[in-house]
Amino acid sequence: MFQKFLYQCTEKVIQALNIGTLELVNLRQDIFTSEFLLLGLTQQEDSVVLAVADELKMDRAKLKNQLLDRIYERQTLAAKVEGGANISIKISPEMEALFEQAEAISNLLEDKYISAGSIFLALLQTDNEVLSYVFAESGLTVDRVRDALRGRARRAS
């Protein structure tokens, strides 16, 4: 089921998934969660997360470090995958729910594809306790991010 969403994603989302997968492997984990997707979004060269921080007049570096520190802190506590170079990566059940939410957001925005912005809004609404804490700590809310994304879109058109 998850694979159907991949065909509906923009290149930016696929890139974020790839970056997140590299982080997952580097941390010797085998379950891809929304935290790894946020890592991927945050580490992109033209990150939508950091662009929103700019739009909201937040300290970009501080936000990025806050997000990365909390996520890495959580992941380093998780059990490591044993073995050699072969890791079988699983998609967490929360990821499918996250992409369903992102698809619904994209539909509301009348977007043809699931964008990084839609993913970011869906991440803000996830039940993931680490992400909820990180977003609350940084002051990122669905309303603030939605407004910032709209502001970016207006200037782009």
MODELLER restraints for C-alpha pairs under 7 A, 6 or more apart:
rsr = mdl.restraints
at = mdl.atoms
rsr.add(forms.Gaussian(group=physical.xy_distance, feature=features.Distance(at['CA:2:A'], at['CA:96:A']), mean=5.68, stdev=0.5))
rsr.add(forms.Gaussian(group=physical.xy_distance, feature=features.Distance(at['CA:5:A'], at['CA:99:A']), mean=6.78, stdev=0.5))
rsr.add(forms.Gaussian(group=physical.xy_distance, feature=features.Distance(at['CA:8:A'], at['CA:113:A']), mean=5.06, stdev=0.5))
rsr.add(forms.Gaussian(group=physical.xy_distance, feature=features.Distance(at['CA:8:A'], at['CA:114:A']), mean=5.77, stdev=0.5))
rsr.add(forms.Gaussian(group=physical.xy_distance, feature=features.Distance(at['CA:9:A'], at['CA:113:A']), mean=5.34, stdev=0.5))
rsr.add(forms.Gaussian(group=physical.xy_distance, feature=features.Distance(at['CA:9:A'], at['CA:114:A']), mean=4.54, stdev=0.5))
rsr.add(forms.Gaussian(group=physical.xy_distance, feature=features.Distance(at['CA:9:A'], at['CA:115:A']), mean=6.16, stdev=0.5))
rsr.add(forms.Gaussian(group=physical.xy_distance, feature=features.Distance(at['CA:10:A'], at['CA:113:A']), mean=6.05, stdev=0.5))
rsr.add(forms.Gaussian(group=physical.xy_distance, feature=features.Distance(at['CA:10:A'], at['CA:114:A']), mean=6.07, stdev=0.5))
rsr.add(forms.Gaussian(group=physical.xy_distance, feature=features.Distance(at['CA:10:A'], at['CA:115:A']), mean=5.44, stdev=0.5))
rsr.add(forms.Gaussian(group=physical.xy_distance, feature=features.Distance(at['CA:12:A'], at['CA:116:A']), mean=6.16, stdev=0.5))
rsr.add(forms.Gaussian(group=physical.xy_distance, feature=features.Distance(at['CA:13:A'], at['CA:115:A']), mean=6.31, stdev=0.5))
rsr.add(forms.Gaussian(group=physical.xy_distance, feature=features.Distance(at['CA:13:A'], at['CA:116:A']), mean=5.33, stdev=0.5))
rsr.add(forms.Gaussian(group=physical.xy_distance, feature=features.Distance(at['CA:16:A'], at['CA:37:A']), mean=6.13, stdev=0.5))
rsr.add(forms.Gaussian(group=physical.xy_distance, feature=features.Distance(at['CA:16:A'], at['CA:40:A']), mean=4.06, stdev=0.5))
rsr.add(forms.Gaussian(group=physical.xy_distance, feature=features.Distance(at['CA:16:A'], at['CA:41:A']), mean=4.97, stdev=0.5))
rsr.add(forms.Gaussian(group=physical.xy_distance, feature=features.Distance(at['CA:16:A'], at['CA:44:A']), mean=6.90, stdev=0.5))
rsr.add(forms.Gaussian(group=physical.xy_distance, feature=features.Distance(at['CA:17:A'], at['CA:37:A']), mean=5.70, stdev=0.5))
rsr.add(forms.Gaussian(group=physical.xy_distance, feature=features.Distance(at['CA:17:A'], at['CA:40:A']), mean=6.10, stdev=0.5))
rsr.add(forms.Gaussian(group=physical.xy_distance, feature=features.Distance(at['CA:19:A'], at['CA:40:A']), mean=4.69, stdev=0.5))
rsr.add(forms.Gaussian(group=physical.xy_distance, feature=features.Distance(at['CA:20:A'], at['CA:36:A']), mean=4.55, stdev=0.5))
rsr.add(forms.Gaussian(group=physical.xy_distance, feature=features.Distance(at['CA:20:A'], at['CA:37:A']), mean=5.23, stdev=0.5))
rsr.add(forms.Gaussian(group=physical.xy_distance, feature=features.Distance(at['CA:20:A'], at['CA:39:A']), mean=5.78, stdev=0.5))
rsr.add(forms.Gaussian(group=physical.xy_distance, feature=features.Distance(at['CA:20:A'], at['CA:40:A']), mean=4.43, stdev=0.5))
rsr.add(forms.Gaussian(group=physical.xy_distance, feature=features.Distance(at['CA:23:A'], at['CA:36:A']), mean=6.91, stdev=0.5))
rsr.add(forms.Gaussian(group=physical.xy_distance, feature=features.Distance(at['CA:24:A'], at['CA:30:A']), mean=6.82, stdev=0.5))
rsr.add(forms.Gaussian(group=physical.xy_distance, feature=features.Distance(at['CA:24:A'], at['CA:32:A']), mean=6.85, stdev=0.5))
rsr.add(forms.Gaussian(group=physical.xy_distance, feature=features.Distance(at['CA:24:A'], at['CA:36:A']), mean=6.66, stdev=0.5))
rsr.add(forms.Gaussian(group=physical.xy_distance, feature=features.Distance(at['CA:28:A'], at['CA:80:A']), mean=5.22, stdev=0.5))
rsr.add(forms.Gaussian(group=physical.xy_distance, feature=features.Distance(at['CA:28:A'], at['CA:81:A']), mean=5.30, stdev=0.5))
rsr.add(forms.Gaussian(group=physical.xy_distance, feature=features.Distance(at['CA:29:A'], at['CA:80:A']), mean=5.56, stdev=0.5))
rsr.add(forms.Gaussian(group=physical.xy_distance, feature=features.Distance(at['CA:29:A'], at['CA:81:A']), mean=5.56, stdev=0.5))
rsr.add(forms.Gaussian(group=physical.xy_distance, feature=features.Distance(at['CA:30:A'], at['CA:81:A']), mean=6.56, stdev=0.5))
rsr.add(forms.Gaussian(group=physical.xy_distance, feature=features.Distance(at['CA:30:A'], at['CA:87:A']), mean=6.54, stdev=0.5))
rsr.add(forms.Gaussian(group=physical.xy_distance, feature=features.Distance(at['CA:30:A'], at['CA:88:A']), mean=6.31, stdev=0.5))
rsr.add(forms.Gaussian(group=physical.xy_distance, feature=features.Distance(at['CA:30:A'], at['CA:89:A']), mean=4.66, stdev=0.5))
rsr.add(forms.Gaussian(group=physical.xy_distance, feature=features.Distance(at['CA:30:A'], at['CA:90:A']), mean=6.09, stdev=0.5))
rsr.add(forms.Gaussian(group=physical.xy_distance, feature=features.Distance(at['CA:31:A'], at['CA:89:A']), mean=5.75, stdev=0.5))
rsr.add(forms.Gaussian(group=physical.xy_distance, feature=features.Distance(at['CA:31:A'], at['CA:90:A']), mean=4.79, stdev=0.5))
rsr.add(forms.Gaussian(group=physical.xy_distance, feature=features.Distance(at['CA:31:A'], at['CA:91:A']), mean=5.74, stdev=0.5))
rsr.add(forms.Gaussian(group=physical.xy_distance, feature=features.Distance(at['CA:31:A'], at['CA:92:A']), mean=6.02, stdev=0.5))
rsr.add(forms.Gaussian(group=physical.xy_distance, feature=features.Distance(at['CA:32:A'], at['CA:89:A']), mean=6.80, stdev=0.5))
rsr.add(forms.Gaussian(group=physical.xy_distance, feature=features.Distance(at['CA:32:A'], at['CA:90:A']), mean=6.03, stdev=0.5))
rsr.add(forms.Gaussian(group=physical.xy_distance, feature=features.Distance(at['CA:32:A'], at['CA:91:A']), mean=4.92, stdev=0.5))
rsr.add(forms.Gaussian(group=physical.xy_distance, feature=features.Distance(at['CA:32:A'], at['CA:92:A']), mean=5.82, stdev=0.5))
rsr.add(forms.Gaussian(group=physical.xy_distance, feature=features.Distance(at['CA:33:A'], at['CA:91:A']), mean=6.72, stdev=0.5))
rsr.add(forms.Gaussian(group=physical.xy_distance, feature=features.Distance(at['CA:33:A'], at['CA:92:A']), mean=5.48, stdev=0.5))
rsr.add(forms.Gaussian(group=physical.xy_distance, feature=features.Distance(at['CA:33:A'], at['CA:94:A']), mean=7.00, stdev=0.5))
rsr.add(forms.Gaussian(group=physical.xy_distance, feature=features.Distance(at['CA:33:A'], at['CA:95:A']), mean=6.17, stdev=0.5))
rsr.add(forms.Gaussian(group=physical.xy_distance, feature=features.Distance(at['CA:34:A'], at['CA:95:A']), mean=6.03, stdev=0.5))
rsr.add(forms.Gaussian(group=physical.xy_distance, feature=features.Distance(at['CA:35:A'], at['CA:71:A']), mean=6.42, stdev=0.5))
rsr.add(forms.Gaussian(group=physical.xy_distance, feature=features.Distance(at['CA:35:A'], at['CA:131:A']), mean=6.91, stdev=0.5))
rsr.add(forms.Gaussian(group=physical.xy_distance, feature=features.Distance(at['CA:39:A'], at['CA:68:A']), mean=6.82, stdev=0.5))
rsr.add(forms.Gaussian(group=physical.xy_distance, feature=features.Distance(at['CA:41:A'], at['CA:47:A']), mean=5.89, stdev=0.5))
rsr.add(forms.Gaussian(group=physical.xy_distance, feature=features.Distance(at['CA:41:A'], at['CA:48:A']), mean=6.95, stdev=0.5))
rsr.add(forms.Gaussian(group=physical.xy_distance, feature=features.Distance(at['CA:41:A'], at['CA:49:A']), mean=6.62, stdev=0.5))
rsr.add(forms.Gaussian(group=physical.xy_distance, feature=features.Distance(at['CA:42:A'], at['CA:49:A']), mean=5.85, stdev=0.5))
rsr.add(forms.Gaussian(group=physical.xy_distance, feature=features.Distance(at['CA:42:A'], at['CA:50:A']), mean=6.76, stdev=0.5))
rsr.add(forms.Gaussian(group=physical.xy_distance, feature=features.Distance(at['CA:42:A'], at['CA:64:A']), mean=6.75, stdev=0.5))
rsr.add(forms.Gaussian(group=physical.xy_distance, feature=features.Distance(at['CA:48:A'], at['CA:116:A']), mean=6.61, stdev=0.5))
rsr.add(forms.Gaussian(group=physical.xy_distance, feature=features.Distance(at['CA:48:A'], at['CA:117:A']), mean=6.49, stdev=0.5))
rsr.add(forms.Gaussian(group=physical.xy_distance, feature=features.Distance(at['CA:50:A'], at['CA:60:A']), mean=5.88, stdev=0.5))
rsr.add(forms.Gaussian(group=physical.xy_distance, feature=features.Distance(at['CA:52:A'], at['CA:145:A']), mean=6.54, stdev=0.5))
rsr.add(forms.Gaussian(group=physical.xy_distance, feature=features.Distance(at['CA:52:A'], at['CA:148:A']), mean=5.78, stdev=0.5))
rsr.add(forms.Gaussian(group=physical.xy_distance, feature=features.Distance(at['CA:52:A'], at['CA:149:A']), mean=6.69, stdev=0.5))
rsr.add(forms.Gaussian(group=physical.xy_distance, feature=features.Distance(at['CA:53:A'], at['CA:59:A']), mean=6.86, stdev=0.5))
rsr.add(forms.Gaussian(group=physical.xy_distance, feature=features.Distance(at['CA:53:A'], at['CA:60:A']), mean=5.69, stdev=0.5))
rsr.add(forms.Gaussian(group=physical.xy_distance, feature=features.Distance(at['CA:54:A'], at['CA:60:A']), mean=6.44, stdev=0.5))
rsr.add(forms.Gaussian(group=physical.xy_distance, feature=features.Distance(at['CA:55:A'], at['CA:148:A']), mean=5.73, stdev=0.5))
rsr.add(forms.Gaussian(group=physical.xy_distance, feature=features.Distance(at['CA:56:A'], at['CA:148:A']), mean=6.55, stdev=0.5))
rsr.add(forms.Gaussian(group=physical.xy_distance, feature=features.Distance(at['CA:63:A'], at['CA:138:A']), mean=6.64, stdev=0.5))
rsr.add(forms.Gaussian(group=physical.xy_distance, feature=features.Distance(at['CA:67:A'], at['CA:134:A']), mean=6.14, stdev=0.5))
rsr.add(forms.Gaussian(group=physical.xy_distance, feature=features.Distance(at['CA:70:A'], at['CA:134:A']), mean=6.82, stdev=0.5))
rsr.add(forms.Gaussian(group=physical.xy_distance, feature=features.Distance(at['CA:98:A'], at['CA:122:A']), mean=6.03, stdev=0.5))
rsr.add(forms.Gaussian(group=physical.xy_distance, feature=features.Distance(at['CA:98:A'], at['CA:123:A']), mean=6.87, stdev=0.5))
rsr.add(forms.Gaussian(group=physical.xy_distance, feature=features.Distance(at['CA:98:A'], at['CA:126:A']), mean=6.87, stdev=0.5))
rsr.add(forms.Gaussian(group=physical.xy_distance, feature=features.Distance(at['CA:101:A'], at['CA:122:A']), mean=5.72, stdev=0.5))
rsr.add(forms.Gaussian(group=physical.xy_distance, feature=features.Distance(at['CA:102:A'], at['CA:114:A']), mean=6.42, stdev=0.5))
rsr.add(forms.Gaussian(group=physical.xy_distance, feature=features.Distance(at['CA:102:A'], at['CA:118:A']), mean=5.11, stdev=0.5))
rsr.add(forms.Gaussian(group=physical.xy_distance, feature=features.Distance(at['CA:102:A'], at['CA:119:A']), mean=5.19, stdev=0.5))
rsr.add(forms.Gaussian(group=physical.xy_distance, feature=features.Distance(at['CA:102:A'], at['CA:122:A']), mean=5.23, stdev=0.5))
rsr.add(forms.Gaussian(group=physical.xy_distance, feature=features.Distance(at['CA:103:A'], at['CA:114:A']), mean=5.82, stdev=0.5))
rsr.add(forms.Gaussian(group=physical.xy_distance, feature=features.Distance(at['CA:105:A'], at['CA:118:A']), mean=5.88, stdev=0.5))
rsr.add(forms.Gaussian(group=physical.xy_distance, feature=features.Distance(at['CA:106:A'], at['CA:113:A']), mean=6.74, stdev=0.5))
rsr.add(forms.Gaussian(group=physical.xy_distance, feature=features.Distance(at['CA:106:A'], at['CA:114:A']), mean=5.67, stdev=0.5))
rsr.add(forms.Gaussian(group=physical.xy_distance, feature=features.Distance(at['CA:106:A'], at['CA:118:A']), mean=5.92, stdev=0.5))
rsr.add(forms.Gaussian(group=physical.xy_distance, feature=features.Distance(at['CA:121:A'], at['CA:142:A']), mean=6.13, stdev=0.5))
rsr.add(forms.Gaussian(group=physical.xy_distance, feature=features.Distance(at['CA:124:A'], at['CA:141:A']), mean=6.68, stdev=0.5))
rsr.add(forms.Gaussian(group=physical.xy_distance, feature=features.Distance(at['CA:124:A'], at['CA:142:A']), mean=5.95, stdev=0.5))
rsr.add(forms.Gaussian(group=physical.xy_distance, feature=features.Distance(at['CA:135:A'], at['CA:141:A']), mean=6.93, stdev=0.5))
